[in-house]
Amino acid sequence: MSSYEYRWEVVQELGEGGQGKAFRAYARRDYDKWLLLQKLEGTIKALNNPTRTTEEKTDHFILFEEIVKNITKMEKSETYYALKVLHEPKDARDPEKATERIRNEIRAMMEITHPNLLPIIEVDPDYKWFVAPYYWKGTLAMNAHRFVGKPAVALRALRPLVEAVVLLHNEGIVHRDIKPQNIFLNSEDNLILGDFGLVFFSDTNKTRLSGTFENVGSRDWMPPWAVGMRIENVKPSFDVFSLGKVLWSMIAGRAMLPFWYFDREDYNLAIMFRGVPYIRLINLILRKCVVEHETDCWNHAAFFLEAIDKALFIIETGGDIVGPGVTRLCKVCSVGTYQIHADSDPTEVRNLGFTPSGNRGYRVFICDYCGHVQLFLTVGETPYRAWRDG
């Protein structure tokens, strides 16, 4: 009998990866659950016993229904747990690396505690297995419908998880495998980041596990600059890129965004959800993380968190985005969009009935549906910050 089998009863295999297998399990020391399963087995035997009378079978069926209800209640109250068992050396692709990775996974999960990081309940002293909460609602990938076309809902849900990644980055830890399949929903629908099996400790006292030309994350979620390369120094920007893709996936309701193509017509959220309030705020965030080159990506999750807070502030205060190339929905009719008709050119401005004085100029927008007009003041050749930063 394996060491974990003295403590944990396996109910179902949940999946298998390069490190090992994951199971749904319950603690053997919890005799209420054990007795419940024993009773269930007894009622099934009684129902299948041909010598039982109809009245007796009816009583056992009622008992069977009650037991099933209790089992369902147990599952939905997270009384089950997730047991992760490392492959035996003969089954692992690289036993030494697999062992070291699971140790790093456990160390990372024990060193940093946050409500949105998967906690460890019990761990084998030899790092052969560990136990974590079992989330019966499944992963974010299984619950994609919750956030489709809802930028504010997605931002509020993702924010605490990004805050947890900030803690990781502050401690020199890069997760390296952030994707919807590794994000769970707890009973209160909070997002929980799990599966630290690919963590990389950036400080010099901890071992880098990536081999030469080894991909260090999930191909569809890792940044392009990390594909097919030897990763000498994995940086937090790796996670930031993945977080951006997760945000896109939540709102798009699609399994995966190819490469960094968030602003292409087929994948542009502003086109997919034309007219949805504040959808363009998401593109402004993606512009700083889902990028081709690492130099264009935020280098720490703290910047991602700051961008989320800024976007949520705009949403909650009823603000708007202005800047070059930003399409804005009309504030009056909510049907048309503002089109620029004059950009500080004195002749164009006068043709619209305005007469700038001194060094003042006006940037004039008109709704293409209802004709509502918006004016923005410009000072000389130097525009206000919103128009400089875009």
N, C-alpha and C positions, 0 to 999 in steps of 0.2 A: 504494500500500500504506500502511495506517495505521501510525503509529509503533509500536504494540504488536505488530503482525504481524511485525516484524523480530526480536522477542524471544520471542513467545509463539504457540503453535499452538492455535487454537480447536478444541475437540472437540465441544462441545455447548452449546446455549443453555439456561441454567438458569431465566431469568425476565426480566421487564421491568417497570419501575416508572416513576414520574414523573421520576427522575433519568436513568435510562439502562438498559442491559441488562447482565445478568450471564452469564458463560460459564464452562464448565469448560475448562481449558486446561492445557498442559504447556509447559515451557521448551524452546525450540528448541535451546538450547545443550546440552541433555541428549541426546546422540546415541544412548545406549542405547535410550531410548524411541522415538526417531525410527527407528532401525534395526529395532526390533521391529515397528513398524507397517509398515515397508517389507517385512519378511519375511512378515507376515500377508497383505499384498496379493499377494506372489509365490506363496504357497501356494494362495490362492483361485484365482488364474489357472491354476495347474498342475492343480488339481482340476477345473476347468472345461474343460481342454484335451482334446479328444476323441482326440488322437494318443497320449496317455499310456497306458501299460499299467496293468493292474490292480495289479500289484506296485508300480509307481511311484506310483500314486495312493494306495495304502496307506501308503507311506512319507511322502508329503506330508500325508496325513490325520493321521498320528502327529505330524508336525511342527506341523500346524495346532492340534492339541489342546494341545501344549506351549506354543505361543505364546499361546493363549487363557488358559491357566492363569497365565502370567506377566503378562498384561494384567490379569487379575482380581487377582492379588497386588499389582500396582502401584496399582490403584484403592483397595484396602483398606489400603494403607500410606501413603495421603495423598500420593502423588507427583504427583497432579494438583493444580491450583490454581484458585482462583476469580478470574476477571478481570472487573472492573466497568468498563464503558465509558460515559462520559457521552453522552447524546443529542447529535446534531448540532443546532445552533440551529434548523434548520427543523423538527425533530421534537419539540423540547421545548416544553412548555406555556408556560414562562417561562424563556428561555435564560439571562438574567442571574442569576435566582434559582437556577436549577439549577446553574450554574457555581459560584456562591458556596457552595451547599450541599455540593457534593462537596468543595470546598476545606475547609469546616468539618469534614466527615466525616473527611478525611485528617488534618487538624490534630489533631482529637480523638484519633484512633487512634494518632498518633505521640507526642502529648504524654503520654498516660497508658499505661503498660505494666502489664499484670496477666495472669496465666495464663488468666483467664476473660474477657478482652477480646480481640476479634479483632485480630490483629497485621497490619501491612502488610509485605509481602515486597519489593515494588518499586512505585514510583510514577512516573508521567510528570511531567517537570519543569513542564509546562503544565497539570497537573491534569486531563488529559483521560481518564485511566484509572489504575487501581491494581490490584495483585494481592495477594490474601490467601490463606490456606490454604483448601483445598477439603475439606469434611468429608463423607465418603461416607455416614455414617450419617444425614445429613439434619438436620432441625430438630426442636426439641422438639415441635412440632405433629405431626410424623410419628412420634413415639415416645411418645405420650401414655400408652400402655398400661403403660409401665414403672412408673408411680407411682400408679395408680388404687387408692384405698383404703389407701394406705401413707403415713401422715403423717410418720413418722420418716424413711423413705427420701426423700421429697420434700424435707423440711427440710434433710437432709444434702446433697442434690444442689444445692439452690438457694443454700445458704449462701455458697459461694465467689463465686457470681455477684453476690449482694447486696454482698459485701465489695468487689467491683470497682466497683459503682455508688457505694458510699461514697467511693471514691477520686475518681470523677468529680465527685460533689457537693462534695467538699473543694476541688476545683479550680474550682468555679463552673460546672461543665458539667452540663447536664440533657440526658439522652438523648432523651426525648420519644417514643420509639416502641418501648418494651419490650413484646414480645408473643412467644408461642411460635414464630411464623414467623420471628422475628429472633434466635432462640436456637438454637445448633447443638450437636450432640454430637460430641466428638472421638473418637479411637479408644479412649480409656480411659473413655468415657461421661461426661466432664466437660462441664458446660454452658458454652458460649462465647457471650457477648453480641456481636452484630454489628450491621451496618447502622446506622451513625451518621448517616444522611442527614438526620435532622431535629434534630440537636443544636442546643442553644441555649446560647450563652455569656453568662452573666449579668453579667460585668464590663462596665464602660462602654466599654472599648477595643475590643470586638468587636461585630459587627453583628448585630442581631436581624433575622431574615429573615421572620418572620410578618407577613403583610399584614392589613389590616382585615377582620374577620369570617372569617378563614381558620382552619379547623381545623388544629391543629398536631401531630396524631398520628393514629393509626388509630382510627376512631370507636368501635369496640367495646372498646377498651382504654384510652382516655383518660378522665380524670376528668370528671364531669358539669359541674363549674364552668368547664371550658375549652371546652365545646361552644358553637359559634356566637358566640364572644366574641372581641374583640380582646385578644390576650395582651400586655399591657404589661410584665409582669414574670413570666416563666415561672419557677416555683419548683421545688425538688427534690420537693415533695409530688406533683407531676405523675408522676414516676417511681415514687414510693412506692405510689400508687394502682394503677399498672399492675403492679407487682411483686405486690401482693396478689391481683390477678386472675389472674396467672400461677400463683401458688401454689394458688389455688382450682381452676384448670383442670387442673393436674397431678394433684391428688388426685381430683377429680370425674371426670376422664377425658372431659370435655365440651369442645367447641370454644370456648365462650364463656359467660360469666356476664352476664346482662342487668343493666345499670345497676349498682346497689350492693346487689342483692337476695340476698346470700349467706345471710342469716338467714331468708329466706322458706322455707316448707315444701318447695317444689319444688327448692330449691337449697341447702338447709341440709345441710352435710356430716354433722353429727351425726345427722340423720335418714336420709340416704342410706346411711350406713355405721354404723348403730346397733350398738353393742357393740364396734366397733373401738377398741382401746386408744388413748388420747390423741388421738382425733379432735377432741375439744372444744378442745384446745390451738390448733388451727388457727383456729377461730372467734374465739378471744380475740385472735389476731393480726389477723384480717380486720376485727375491730371497730374497729381503730385506723388502718385504711388504705383499705378499700373502703367509702367513706362518701359521702354526698351533698354535704356541705359541706367546703370546704377547711380550715376552722378545726378540724374534728374529725379531720383527717388528720395523721399524723406529718410534720414538715416537713423531714426528712432521712433518707436510707437508713440512717444509723447507728442510728436507733431501731428500724428493721426488723431490722437485724442483731442488735441486743441482744435483741430479742424471740425471734428464732430460737435464739440461744444459751441463753436462759432455758428455752425449750421443750425443747431437746435435753438440757439438764441434768436437767430433770424426768423425761424419758423414760429417760435413762441411769442415773439413781439410783432409778428405780422410784417416783417421787413421784406426787402426785395434785393435782388442782385443787379448791379449795374457794372458795365465794363465793355470793352471792345469785343464784338463777336457774340455777346450774350443776348439771346432772344428772350423777350419778356412778354408775359401774358398781360393783356389790358386790365387795369385795375377797376375799370368801370363795367365793361360788358363781359369780361372773362371769355370772350370768343376770339377776338382779333389779337394781333401782336403789334407792338410798337415798332414802327419803321422810321429810320432816321431821314429827315427831310432837310436839315441844315446842320452843318458842323462848323460853327464859328465863322463861316464865310459871311462877311457883312451883307453882300448882295442877296444871298440865299435867305438870310435872316430877315432882311427888309421886305423881301417878296412875301413873307409870311405875316407881315404886319408888325414886326418888332424893330425897334431902333436902338441898337446898343450905343452906349455912350462911353467915352474914355477908352480904356483898354479892355473893357468887358466884351465878352462874346457869349453866344448861346448855342448850346447843342439842343436841337429841337426834334422830338419824336412825336409821331402821330399814329394812332391806332388805325390799322388798315380795315377795321370793320365799323367802328362807331365814330371815329374821328377825334377821340379824346387826345388832348395835347399834353405833353410833358416837356418842361424846360429844364436844362441843366446849365448852370453858370460856368463859364470857362474864364480863366484869367490869363491874358496874353497867350504865349505859346506853351505855357506850362499847365497841363491839365491837373485836375484834382487826383488824389492818390488812387481812387477806384479805377480811373481810366488809365493810369500808368501801369497798375499791377494786373489788371484784367481779372 
